[in-house]
Amino acid sequence: MSYNVGIMGATGAVGKEIIEVLHERNFPVEQLRLFASERSAGKTIDTLFGSITIENADMADYSQLNIAFFAISGDWSKKNAEKATSADCYVIDNSSAFRYDDKVPLVVPEINADAIGNSKLIANPNCTTAIAAIPLYALHKKYGLKKVIISTYQATSGAGAAGMSELTEETKNYLEGKEVKNKVFAHPIAFNTIPHIDSFQENDYTREEMKVVWETRKIFSEPDIPISCTCVRIPTMRVHGESIVIETERSIDPVDAKKLLGQVEGIELKDDIEHNIYPMPLNATKKYDVEVGRIRQNLVFGDHGLEFFVCGDQILKGAALNAVQIAEKL
C-alpha cells in the first residue's frame, strides 16, 4: 500500500529534509505534494521524487492526503490541524503547538510508539529532547532515573536557515575586520557562545530549557523526574551536543552502561578515549543515529551516577527523521 503525502512548509530546512528522508527510507509514497506560503505557491522545485509545483498551504484539501507533515509555525498548525484530521488525514506536527496537550501523543518511536493509539494528530518533540531521550530512556529502564542534569551545545541550524546564514555572514565579517551584527540571535554568534535560547520564563529558565523538562517527562510517562537543563547556542552549523549527568535509583557501572547503550536502536556508540573517539558535530552531521560517548562514573553521585556526551543531528533525529519514523509506525 502507498500513500498520498503532503509536506506543509516544504521550502524550510525541516521540510526539505523530510523529502530526503522519505526517499532514503523508501517510504511508500503514491504522490508527494508540497505546500508552503502563498508567496512560494506556483514555484516548481526539483526533488528526489521529480519536479513538484508548490501549492498554497492555506488552500490544502486534506481529503486528498493520507499523511500531512506540518513543518511550519505553531500558530499555523493550531489553525489547520483539526481541518486535516477531520478529513481523515494523519498529521505529524513538528511545531510546539500540541506537545503539551494531554490529548495529543508526543512520540519518539524507539521509546513510545504505542502512545500513538488511534490518534490522527501526533506531535514531534523538540530537537533537543529527541536527541537526549533515546540514551536516557534506555538507562531509565534498567537503572531508574533519580535526577537528570543537561547542558546543551546547540548549532545555529536550530534557528533555521536564517541562523546558519547569520553564522556564515558574521564570521566572514569578523575575519575581515568588519562590524559584527546580530538579528536572529540575542548577541553576535561568531566566535561566541550564548546561554540564551527562546524566551525566559518566570523561573529564569528559558522556554527551550523547560521544553526538555516537560517533553522528557511526557514521553517517558514519568511526570515527577527531576530534570534541569541549560541550553547554549554555539557557533556551529549543524548538530546539537549535550552533556548529560544522571543520578540513578540503582547502582550503575560505566562498563555495563556502555554495553547497554551500544545495543540500543538509534544509538551509535562513540567511546574510545585511547584513540580520541567520542561524539562530535562533524561526525554526527547527516547521521540518523545519535552518537553517545565519554561515558564515565560521575564524581558527585558515585556508583549511582553516570556522565556522558551525546551528539545528534537535530534536523534529522530532532525533526525530519523522527517525523518519518512516526509515519512508518502508522
Number of C-alpha atoms within 10 A of each C-alpha: 5 10 14 17 24 26 26 28 23 26 19 15 19 27 24 18 19 24 20 17 19 23 15 10 12 9 16 14 16 10 13 19 18 26 27 24 17 13 9 17 15 14 11 13 12 9 13 11 13 9 10 16 15 23 22 17 23 14 10 19 12 23 13 15 21 18 24 26 26 28 28 22 15 16 11 16 22 15 11 17 22 15 16 22 19 12 14 16 24 23 28 25 28 28 21 18 18 22 24 16 11 9 11 16 26 28 27 25 22 17 15 14 17 12 17 19 10 10 14 20 21 26 25 28 31 21 27 29 21 24 30 26 23 22 24 19 18 19 19 18 10 14 18 20 22 17 16 20 15 21 18 23 23 30 24 26 23 23 18 15 14 16 20 19 16 23 25 17 13 20 19 14 15 15 11 10 9 11 9 18 16 14 11 17 19 12 14 20 25 22 12 10 15 17 15 19 20 14 12 14 12 8 7 9 18 19 17 22 27 19 20 25 21 16 23 24 17 18 24 19 12 11 13 11 17 13 19 16 21 20 24 20 22 21 23 20 20 21 31 32 29 24 19 20 24 25 23 22 15 15 14 20 16 18 11 10 19 18 11 15 21 19 12 14 14 18 19 21 24 22 21 12 11 6 7 10 13 20 24 19 22 13 14 22 20 17 19 20 21 30 27 26 24 21 25 18 21 17 11 12 15 14 16 21 26 25 21 22 24 28 32 33 31 32 27 25 26 28 27 28 24 27 30 23 20 20 19 13 10 14
